[in-house]
Amino acid sequence: MFPNILKAEFAAIHYGKQHITDEDIAAVATTLRSDYLTQGPKIAEFESAFAEYVGAKYAVAVANGTAALHLCTLALGVNEGSKVITTPITFAASANCVRYCGGQVVFADIDPETATLDIDKVRDWLSEAPKGTYAGIIPVDFAGYAVNLEAFRSLADEYGLWIIEDACHAPGGFFTDSQGIRQHCGNGTFADLAIFSFHPVKHIACGEGGAITTNSKELYEKLLMLRTHGITKDPALMHENHGGWYMEMQELGYNYRLTDFQAALGLSQLKRADEGLARRREIAKRYDEAFANTKVLPLTPPQDGGHAYHLYVIQVADRKGLYDYLRSKNIFAQVHYIPTHLMPYYQQFGYKNGDFPLAESYYRQCLSLPMYPTLTHEEQDYVISQTKSFCSQ
Ligand SMILES: *Cc1c(COP(=O)(O)O)cnc(C)c1O
């Protein structure tokens, strides 16, 4: 399926890259020739296939991952009085979704071993405030490492909080719970809602696209309505019925729909998701082996085979030096992430350098090396040798 793995020619090597096959193109073309461009049969097909893939009861396909996050905070009733805890090491949208509803973002520092939200720091915030102060927690499966949501669920239950799992990096990822059961990211066992992105650098590409998964029928129905302007045409839900044309706008919703041809692309990509995930894990293993006993320190969270490797992150002392050196060698590594609390927008709320020392120190050293299923062995070997050669200077 990845015939180029052993091919020698390469130009620029980026940190992530989509993989579009003739089959994907044919699937999109078929949908473009059909009667539906938006909200046709491919949406429902994609939603049920994706829900099945992650092991959740329901999936709602939306315009992008950010729209998915916004619909989650809306559905959970975030408002001006809501305080929500999340990690500073994530894409800004994980925090922004709270602001869209006027809520307050409270960051907590990371566990340096995994670069994910440190549950002990979250517990500190919760135990220091009167009960009822916080509304929810948004943990992020950073880089593809599945957060232990069983632990977050029991903490959340203690304080009556909801959980939105930002699983954008981790379709197919899992953690092993206390019963020894593999809990896949987004399966809805512990989180109220989970969100995914189908941006081209993520595992499954729709162009733009996203999904929310859940096991709650009530939240699912709310999300469907919010995705389409807050409008329902379901006679069972309407207050009145004037005839065939009649519909009711019952809440302030949005147009966050995905198109049918994007869903066709997602559906076609989903068929290769397991294969792509296996390649990502294989690439990570090759990096791990190559960097053992060198000055290149991979971020290696505890292993149970469940890492989904959206990113392969290393930590090095001279990160800027390595970044610039790799660029000069046509290797476009990337930094994930500049801590969200240090963004000028969040600094207006009083956040500043020094607030979350572990996140800040992680940021100074982190670099994401190329990681995508069609990365060839030769390209990877070139990345490895250039990285090692800079770091051994
Ligand atoms: C990509 C991403 C998002 C946003 O997804 P879009 O589809 O780009 O809107 C949110 N959270 C995380 C962690 C992401 O990586």
The ligand as an ORCA input file, in Angstrom:
! r2SCAN-3c Opt
* xyz 0 1
  C      -5.583     19.986     14.665
  C      -6.000     20.151     16.067
  C      -7.173     20.834     16.430
  C      -8.022     21.610     15.471
  O      -8.425     20.917     14.362
  P      -8.783     21.712     12.993
  O      -9.429     20.655     12.170
  O      -7.493     22.203     12.422
  O      -9.713     22.818     13.343
  C      -7.520     20.858     17.780
  N      -6.758     20.262     18.707
  C      -5.615     19.633     18.406
  C      -4.823     18.986     19.488
  C      -5.187     19.569     17.073
  O      -4.036     18.959     16.774
*
